Amino acid sequence: MNGQIVLVVLIIIGLIGRSPIISTAACVLLVVQLVHLERYLPTIERRGLELGLLFLTFSVLVPFASGRIQSKEIISALTSWPGILALTGGALATYVNGKGLEMLKFDPQLIVGLVVGSIIGIVFFRGIPVGPLMAAGITAILFKLFSFIAGRF
């Protein structure tokens, strides 16, 4: 029952914070619990991140598949300063996401802080949710930074 209450609270917070992803995810998990399909929760937990990343990759690659981005545009984008910076930013972001994934595997209960922090960012700072992976990556960087600073004293 406690998990269901938390999911309902997350649905409400997602609605108030205008975060349809949080609300939808909490709704789906609540339905899974209410129709007694709890045996699928470990599979959802284990494969959900992979499935989400797969669909995210689909959405990023659609412009290539649809022909909206031509090879000439790719070459010019990668040889201009903004293109080189975007390339660097993309590589850095995927590295940070990888560190976030490692951190979540090592300490999965951090997801609570990441979700609450994301909700605070959405509600109070008008932020856009980028997902727990990027939030975990930033957390991993902050953790290393604070560990480094604390080790110096």
Summary of the structure (lengths in Angstrom):
residues: 153
radius of gyration: 18.8
end to end distance: 45.4
largest distance: 56.7
contacts: 379
relative contact order: 0.09
helix: 85%
strand: 0%
